[in-house]
C-alpha cells in the first residue's frame, strides 16, 4: 500500500548467528540476546515500546500457543500491547506497520524465530498444503520446489548451470556477512530431487531476528538514517498448485505494484528465495536487471531459519540503508509452497 500514510521506518535490526542445531537453547534463550541487542541500538527500554508483534509456528515448536513462552524474553509485565501471527515475521512487521498507521503507537518491536533442527521441516511444511488433494500425498517442500525448477527449465527461463551460479554467488556474498551463515560452504553436490541439487536448497537450521519500527520524527531521534517504508503490500496465489503457472509470480508483481516498487529504480533487492530457482521467478516478477545488487547478505540460501528468514530480508535491506550502502531497496518475503504468499516492501533512506 502507498499513499497518504504516516511515515514509518525500520530504525534497528538484529539477528542471531544462525546454526545447524541449538539443542542446548530454548526458543526464549535463543531470542533474548537479539531482543536486547535491537533495543540497545535505539536506546529504548521495553517500557518505551508502544506495540509488540511476533511471528512463529506452532507446527515447528510442536505445541499450541508456543509463542506465549517467547514473551518471557520480552517481558509481558507490566501488561503490554502485543500480537502474534502464525507466519514469517515479515507479516508481523506488516501488522506493526498498520498499528503505527492508526496513531495508537509511535514505536513497535517485531521479532520472529524458528527451530527447524528438532524435527523434519520438509515433512512439517506439508501441513501447509490443501488438506484434501495434496497433503495426503505428502509432497515435501523440496519436491514441490523441484517441480517449479523443472517448469522453469522446460520453459527456457533457466538451466542447471545458471542455478549453480545463483547458489555460488549467494554463498560467496554470505562469507562476507558478519553473522555465521550455515550454508556458506555447501558445494552444488548431488541431486536431492531432480533438477535440484544440495546447493540449490536452503540449509536447515535455527535462528531469530528482531526489528524496531518508529514513526515520524521519533524515527530520526532513534536512528541516524532511518529506512523509511515507502510502500508495503502482500498478496497470495491460488491454493491449488494445479491452477498456477509455476514459472511466474503474479502475486509478487501485484504486491510490488501496490507498494509503488516500480515508480523509480532500486539499487538493492533482498529476496526471500530459499531455492535457487525461486530467485529466477522473483527477478522476472520484480523486473530486476543486472544493475541491481541481489541478496548481498547471501539470502535464504546461506541461512534459512523458518519463520524468520523473511523478516531478515527486511532487516538486511534496512541495515544497508542505515549504513549508506543503499538508497532505495526492495525487500521480499514469502511463505508457502512455490512462492505461494508474497510480501514486498520498498525501503528508502533520506537524500544525501
C-alpha positions as CSV (number, residue, x, y, z in Angstrom):
1,X,0.0,0.0,0.0
2,X,1.1,3.5,-0.8
3,X,-0.5,6.9,-0.5
4,X,-1.1,9.4,2.3
5,X,0.2,7.3,5.2
6,X,2.2,8.1,8.3
7,X,5.9,7.9,7.8
8,X,7.2,4.8,9.4
9,X,10.8,3.4,9.3
10,X,12.9,0.5,10.4
11,X,15.3,2.0,12.8
12,X,17.2,-1.0,14.1
13,X,17.8,-4.7,13.2
14,X,19.5,-7.6,14.9
15,X,19.7,-11.3,14.3
16,X,21.3,-14.4,15.8
17,X,24.3,-16.3,14.4
18,X,22.4,-19.0,12.6
19,X,23.3,-22.5,13.5
20,X,22.5,-26.0,12.4
21,X,21.3,-27.0,15.8
22,X,20.6,-25.2,19.1
23,X,19.7,-28.2,21.3
24,X,21.0,-26.5,24.3
25,X,18.8,-23.4,23.9
26,X,15.1,-22.9,24.3
27,X,13.3,-20.5,21.9
28,X,13.4,-17.9,24.8
29,X,17.1,-18.3,25.3
30,X,17.8,-18.1,21.6
31,X,15.6,-15.0,21.3
32,X,16.6,-12.9,24.3
33,X,20.1,-11.7,23.2
34,X,18.5,-10.5,19.9
35,X,15.8,-8.5,21.7
36,X,18.4,-6.9,24.0
37,X,20.7,-6.1,21.1
38,X,18.0,-4.4,18.9
39,X,16.7,-2.3,21.9
40,X,20.2,-1.3,22.8
41,X,20.8,0.0,19.3
42,X,18.0,2.5,19.8
43,X,18.4,3.2,23.5
44,X,14.9,2.1,24.1
45,X,13.7,0.0,27.1
46,X,10.8,-2.5,26.9
47,X,8.5,0.1,28.6
48,X,9.2,2.5,25.7
49,X,7.7,0.2,23.1
50,X,4.2,1.0,22.1
51,X,3.3,-2.3,20.3
52,X,4.9,-5.7,20.1
53,X,4.3,-8.3,17.4
54,X,5.8,-11.7,16.7
55,X,5.9,-14.4,14.1
56,X,6.4,-18.1,14.7
57,X,4.9,-21.5,14.0
58,X,3.3,-23.9,16.5
59,X,3.9,-26.7,14.0
60,X,7.7,-26.2,14.3
61,X,7.5,-25.9,18.0
62,X,5.3,-29.0,18.3
63,X,2.9,-27.4,20.8
64,X,-0.1,-25.0,20.8
65,X,0.3,-21.3,21.7
66,X,4.1,-21.7,21.8
67,X,4.6,-18.0,21.2
68,X,3.4,-17.2,24.7
69,X,6.6,-18.8,26.1
70,X,8.7,-16.4,23.9
71,X,7.0,-13.5,25.6
72,X,9.2,-14.3,28.7
73,X,12.0,-12.9,26.6
74,X,10.2,-9.6,26.0
75,X,8.7,-9.1,29.5
76,X,4.9,-9.1,29.5
77,X,4.6,-7.4,32.9
78,X,3.5,-4.7,33.4
79,X,1.0,-5.5,30.6
80,X,2.0,-4.7,27.1
81,X,0.1,-4.2,23.8
82,X,1.0,-7.4,22.0
83,X,0.0,-9.5,19.0
84,X,1.2,-12.6,17.1
85,X,0.9,-14.0,13.6
86,X,1.3,-17.7,12.7
87,X,3.6,-16.6,9.8
88,X,7.0,-15.4,9.0
89,X,8.0,-12.3,11.0
90,X,7.7,-10.2,7.8
91,X,3.9,-10.4,8.2
92,X,4.3,-9.4,11.9
93,X,6.1,-6.3,10.7
94,X,3.2,-5.6,8.4
95,X,0.8,-5.8,11.3
96,X,3.0,-3.5,13.3
97,X,3.2,-1.0,10.4
98,X,-0.6,-0.9,10.3
99,X,-0.8,-0.4,14.1
100,X,1.6,2.6,13.8
101,X,-0.6,4.0,11.0
102,X,-3.5,4.2,13.4
103,X,-1.5,6.6,15.6
104,X,-2.1,4.3,18.7
105,X,1.7,3.8,19.0
106,X,4.9,5.6,17.8
107,X,7.3,2.6,18.2
108,X,7.0,-1.1,17.7
109,X,9.1,-4.2,18.4
110,X,8.8,-7.0,15.8
111,X,10.5,-10.4,16.2
112,X,10.4,-13.9,14.9
113,X,12.2,-17.2,15.4
114,X,12.2,-20.8,14.3
115,X,13.9,-24.0,15.4
116,X,13.8,-26.4,12.5
117,X,16.5,-28.8,13.7
118,X,14.5,-30.9,16.2
119,X,12.3,-32.5,13.5
120,X,11.8,-32.9,9.7
121,X,10.9,-29.5,8.4
122,X,10.3,-30.9,5.0
123,X,7.5,-33.1,6.4
124,X,6.2,-30.3,8.7
125,X,5.7,-27.9,5.8
126,X,3.4,-30.4,4.0
127,X,0.8,-29.3,6.6
128,X,0.5,-26.0,4.5
129,X,-0.9,-27.9,1.6
130,X,-4.5,-28.5,0.5
131,X,-5.8,-31.0,3.1
132,X,-7.9,-32.9,0.6
133,X,-5.8,-33.2,-2.6
134,X,-2.2,-32.5,-1.8
135,X,-1.4,-33.0,1.9
136,X,-2.4,-36.8,1.8
137,X,0.3,-37.3,-0.8
138,X,3.0,-35.9,1.5
139,X,4.9,-34.0,-1.2
140,X,7.6,-32.2,0.7
141,X,8.9,-28.7,0.2
142,X,12.0,-29.8,-1.9
143,X,9.9,-31.9,-4.2
144,X,7.5,-29.1,-4.9
145,X,10.4,-26.7,-5.5
146,X,11.8,-29.2,-7.9
147,X,8.5,-29.1,-9.8
148,X,8.9,-25.4,-10.1
149,X,12.5,-25.6,-11.1
150,X,11.8,-28.2,-13.8
151,X,8.9,-26.0,-15.2
152,X,11.4,-23.1,-15.5
153,X,13.9,-25.2,-17.3
154,X,11.3,-26.6,-19.6
155,X,10.2,-23.0,-20.4
156,X,13.7,-22.0,-21.2
157,X,14.0,-19.5,-18.4
158,X,17.0,-21.1,-16.8
159,X,19.2,-24.2,-16.7
160,X,21.1,-26.2,-14.1
161,X,24.4,-24.3,-14.6
162,X,22.6,-21.0,-14.2
163,X,21.0,-22.2,-11.0
164,X,24.5,-23.3,-9.8
165,X,25.7,-19.7,-10.5
166,X,22.9,-18.3,-8.3
167,X,24.0,-20.7,-5.4
168,X,27.7,-19.8,-5.8
169,X,27.0,-16.0,-5.8
170,X,24.7,-16.2,-2.8
171,X,27.2,-18.1,-0.7
172,X,30.1,-16.0,-1.8
173,X,28.2,-13.0,-0.5
174,X,27.4,-14.8,2.7
175,X,31.0,-15.3,3.5
176,X,31.4,-11.6,3.8
177,X,28.4,-11.3,6.1
178,X,29.2,-10.6,9.8
179,X,26.8,-13.4,11.0
180,X,27.6,-17.1,10.8
181,X,25.9,-18.5,7.7
182,X,25.3,-22.2,8.0
183,X,25.2,-22.7,4.2
184,X,28.3,-20.8,3.5
185,X,30.5,-23.7,2.2
186,X,28.0,-26.1,0.7
187,X,29.1,-27.4,-2.7
188,X,26.5,-27.9,-5.5
189,X,26.5,-31.6,-4.6
190,X,24.3,-34.5,-5.6
191,X,20.6,-34.3,-6.6
192,X,18.2,-34.1,-3.8
193,X,15.1,-34.1,-6.1
194,X,15.9,-33.5,-9.8
195,X,16.8,-31.0,-11.0
196,X,17.7,-29.5,-7.6
197,X,21.0,-30.4,-6.1
198,X,22.1,-29.9,-2.5
199,X,23.5,-26.4,-3.3
200,X,20.1,-25.3,-4.8
201,X,18.4,-25.9,-1.5
202,X,18.4,-23.9,1.8
203,X,20.2,-25.1,4.9
204,X,18.1,-26.3,7.8
205,X,18.8,-24.5,11.0
206,X,17.7,-22.3,13.9
207,X,17.6,-18.6,14.3
208,X,15.8,-15.4,15.3
209,X,15.6,-11.8,14.3
210,X,14.1,-8.6,15.5
211,X,13.5,-5.0,14.2
212,X,12.3,-1.8,15.8
213,X,9.9,0.4,13.9
214,X,9.3,4.1,14.7
215,X,7.1,6.8,13.2
216,X,7.8,10.3,12.1
217,X,10.4,12.4,14.0
218,X,10.7,9.7,16.6
219,X,12.4,7.6,13.9
220,X,15.0,10.3,13.3
221,X,15.7,10.6,17.0
222,X,16.4,6.8,17.2
223,X,18.4,6.3,14.0
224,X,20.9,8.4,12.1
225,X,19.5,7.3,8.7
226,X,16.1,5.5,9.1
227,X,15.0,3.1,6.4
228,X,11.6,4.6,5.5
229,X,8.9,2.1,4.4
230,X,7.6,4.0,1.4
231,X,5.2,1.2,0.4
232,X,4.3,-2.3,1.6
233,X,1.8,-4.9,0.4
234,X,1.3,-8.7,0.3
235,X,-0.7,-10.9,-2.0
236,X,-1.4,-14.6,-2.4
237,X,-1.5,-17.2,-5.2
238,X,-4.3,-19.7,-5.6
239,X,-4.0,-22.5,-3.0
240,X,-4.1,-25.3,-5.7
241,X,-0.7,-25.7,-7.4
242,X,-2.5,-27.2,-10.4
243,X,-4.1,-23.9,-11.4
244,X,-0.9,-21.8,-11.1
245,X,1.9,-21.1,-13.6
246,X,4.9,-22.0,-11.5
247,X,7.2,-20.1,-13.8
248,X,5.7,-16.7,-12.8
249,X,4.6,-15.0,-9.6
250,X,1.7,-12.6,-10.3
251,X,1.1,-12.1,-6.6
252,X,4.7,-10.7,-6.2
253,X,4.3,-8.4,-9.1
254,X,0.9,-7.1,-7.8
255,X,2.3,-6.6,-4.3
256,X,5.2,-4.7,-5.8
257,X,2.9,-2.5,-7.9
258,X,0.7,-1.7,-4.9
259,X,3.8,-0.9,-2.9
260,X,5.0,1.6,-5.6
261,X,8.1,-0.5,-6.3
262,X,8.2,0.3,-10.0
263,X,7.9,4.1,-9.6
264,X,11.7,4.5,-9.5
265,X,14.7,2.3,-9.9
266,X,16.2,0.4,-6.9
267,X,19.8,-0.4,-6.2
268,X,19.3,-3.4,-3.8
269,X,16.9,-6.3,-3.6
270,X,16.8,-8.7,-0.7
271,X,14.8,-11.7,-2.0
272,X,13.4,-14.5,0.2
273,X,14.2,-17.2,-2.3
274,X,15.0,-20.4,-0.4
275,X,15.7,-22.3,-3.6
276,X,17.8,-21.1,-6.5
277,X,15.0,-21.5,-9.0
278,X,12.8,-19.1,-7.0
279,X,15.3,-16.2,-7.5
280,X,14.7,-16.7,-11.2
281,X,10.9,-16.3,-10.8
282,X,11.3,-13.3,-8.4
283,X,13.8,-11.4,-10.7
284,X,11.3,-11.7,-13.5
285,X,8.3,-10.6,-11.4
286,X,10.2,-7.6,-9.9
287,X,11.8,-6.6,-13.2
288,X,15.3,-6.7,-11.7
289,X,18.2,-6.1,-14.0
290,X,21.9,-6.8,-13.6
291,X,22.4,-3.3,-12.2
292,X,20.5,-4.3,-9.0
293,X,22.5,-5.9,-6.2
294,X,20.5,-9.0,-5.3
295,X,20.9,-10.7,-1.9
296,X,24.2,-9.1,-0.8
297,X,23.6,-10.8,2.6
298,X,23.6,-14.2,1.0
299,X,19.9,-14.6,1.3
300,X,18.0,-17.7,2.4
301,X,20.4,-20.0,0.6
302,X,23.0,-19.1,3.3
303,X,20.7,-19.1,6.3
304,X,17.0,-20.0,6.3
305,X,15.5,-20.0,9.8
306,X,11.9,-20.8,9.0
307,X,9.6,-18.0,10.2
308,X,12.5,-15.5,10.5
309,X,14.1,-15.6,7.0
310,X,11.5,-13.1,5.5
311,X,11.9,-10.7,8.4
312,X,15.7,-10.9,7.9
313,X,15.3,-9.8,4.3
314,X,13.6,-6.7,5.5
315,X,16.2,-6.2,8.2
316,X,19.2,-6.7,5.9
317,X,17.8,-4.3,3.3
318,X,17.1,-1.7,6.1
319,X,20.7,-2.2,7.5
320,X,22.1,-1.3,4.1
321,X,20.1,1.9,4.1
322,X,21.2,2.7,7.7
323,X,24.9,2.5,6.8
324,X,24.5,4.3,3.5
325,X,25.2,1.3,1.2
326,X,21.7,1.6,-0.4
327,X,19.3,4.5,-1.1
328,X,16.3,2.6,-2.3
329,X,15.8,-1.2,-1.9
330,X,13.2,-3.9,-2.3
331,X,12.6,-6.4,0.5
332,X,10.6,-9.5,-0.3
333,X,9.3,-12.3,1.9
334,X,7.4,-15.5,1.1
335,X,5.5,-18.3,2.7
336,X,4.0,-21.5,1.5
337,X,5.0,-23.8,-1.4
338,X,6.4,-22.4,-4.6
339,X,6.2,-18.7,-3.6
340,X,2.5,-19.0,-2.6
341,X,2.3,-15.9,-0.4
342,X,4.5,-12.8,-1.1
343,X,5.1,-9.6,0.6
344,X,7.1,-6.7,-0.9
345,X,8.3,-3.5,0.8
346,X,10.1,-0.5,-0.6
347,X,12.7,1.0,1.7
348,X,14.3,4.4,1.2
349,X,16.9,6.5,3.1
350,X,16.8,10.3,3.4
351,X,18.5,12.1,0.4
352,X,22.2,12.6,1.0
